[in-house]
Amino acid sequence: MNIILLMPISAFAVQVPSAESLVGDLRQRFDATTTLGVPAHITLLVPFMDPLHVTPAVLEQAQRALSRVTAFSFALTKVARFPATTYLAPEPFAPFVAMTMALVEAFPDFPPYGGEHQGVVPHLTVAHGNAREADEAAAELQLRLGTSGAIKAECNSVVLLENSTGRWKEFHLFHLPLADE
């Protein structure tokens, strides 16, 4: 979620608190969104609507869309890059793509990243801004991941974050169904 805007906005994300110990300090150095209250996360859909327009009906529609995917385990196993960004790639990635596509189907006026990029690449951003800093973060992150091994996590919920004040905060939590349900 590397968008810093002055207008009210919301975003769907999977929070990954288990990544904070490995990437928290790197994110503070190389990702400006941390100063805006953004936790370690994998973005599903940004930008989404102004929080003032998120009604109970919108929340119900989002819950129905997200309920197409059951809770799952994943791991952050690999350091990867966009030109000015270093990120951790989740495995498996398919459930993240499925949730994004379900949200896009439910809310077609809100394509991922405003339609700026082709396809959906699930990722946990560690550094974003310029290639030099991304290189520095990638080297450090590769060393840390080599020492600690993959970050294991559970995805049993999706958070709708909102930023109407200049800081991101939790707006609503959607629980995913369990595989047995």
Residue pairs with C-beta under 8 A, 6 or more apart in sequence:
1 11
1 13
1 33
1 38
1 41
1 43
1 46
1 125
1 161
1 168
2 31
2 33
2 85
2 125
2 128
3 9
3 46
3 47
3 113
4 32
4 33
4 36
5 47
5 163
6 166
7 50
8 50
8 51
8 52
8 162
8 163
8 164
9 46
9 47
9 48
9 49
9 50
9 51
9 162
9 163
9 164
10 47
10 48
10 49
10 50
10 51
10 54
10 160
10 161
10 162
10 163
10 171
11 43
11 44
11 45
11 46
11 47
11 48
11 160
11 161
11 162
11 163
11 168
12 43
12 44
12 45
12 46
12 48
12 62
12 66
12 99
12 103
12 158
12 159
12 160
12 161
13 41
13 42
13 43
13 44
13 46
13 158
13 159
13 161
14 41
14 42
14 44
14 96
14 99
14 155
14 157
14 158
14 159
15 39
15 40
15 41
15 157
15 159
16 39
16 40
16 41
16 42
16 76
16 124
16 151
16 153
17 39
17 40
18 151
18 152
18 153
19 40
19 76
19 88
19 124
19 151
19 153
20 39
20 40
22 141
22 144
22 145
22 148
22 151
23 40
23 88
23 124
23 126
23 141
23 144
24 40
26 126
26 127
26 137
26 140
26 141
27 34
27 40
27 125
27 126
27 127
28 34
28 35
29 127
29 133
29 137
30 86
30 126
30 127
30 128
30 129
30 133
30 134
30 136
30 137
31 38
31 125
31 126
31 127
31 128
31 129
32 128
32 129
33 125
33 128
33 168
36 163
36 166
36 167
36 168
37 167
37 168
37 169
38 161
38 168
40 124
41 124
41 159
42 90
42 96
42 122
42 123
42 124
43 112
43 123
44 96
44 99
44 100
44 103
44 158
45 100
45 103
45 104
45 107
45 110
45 112
46 112
46 113
47 110
47 113
47 114
48 107
48 110
48 160
49 58
49 107
49 110
50 164
51 162
51 164
51 171
52 164
54 160
54 162
54 171
54 172
59 160
59 172
59 174
61 106
61 107
62 103
62 106
62 107
62 160
62 174
63 174
64 106
65 99
65 102
65 103
65 105
65 106
65 107
66 99
66 102
66 103
66 158
66 174
66 176
67 176
67 177
68 98
68 99
68 102
69 95
69 98
69 99
69 102
69 176
70 176
70 177
70 178
70 179
70 181
71 154
71 155
71 156
71 176
71 177
71 178
71 179
72 92
72 95
72 154
72 155
72 176
72 179
73 152
73 153
73 154
73 155
74 90
74 91
74 92
74 95
74 96
74 152
74 153
74 154
74 155
75 90
75 91
75 150
75 151
75 152
75 153
76 88
76 89
76 90
76 91
76 124
76 150
76 151
76 153
77 88
77 89
77 90
77 91
77 145
77 150
78 88
78 89
78 91
78 145
79 86
79 87
79 88
79 89
79 138
79 141
79 142
79 145
80 86
80 87
80 88
80 89
80 123
81 87
81 134
81 138
82 134
83 131
83 134
84 128
84 129
84 130
84 131
84 134
85 123
85 125
85 127
85 128
85 134
86 125
86 126
86 127
86 128
86 134
86 135
86 137
86 138
86 141
87 123
87 124
87 125
87 126
88 123
88 124
88 126
88 141
88 145
88 151
89 122
89 123
90 96
90 122
90 123
90 124
93 121
93 122
95 155
96 120
96 122
96 155
97 120
97 122
99 158
100 112
100 120
100 122
101 120
103 110
104 110
104 111
104 112
112 120
126 137
126 141
127 133
127 134
127 136
127 137
127 138
128 134
145 151
155 176
156 175
156 176
156 178
157 173
157 174
157 175
157 176
158 173
158 174
158 176
159 170
159 171
159 172
159 173
159 174
160 170
160 171
160 172
160 173
160 174
161 168
161 169
161 170
161 171
162 168
162 169
162 171
163 169
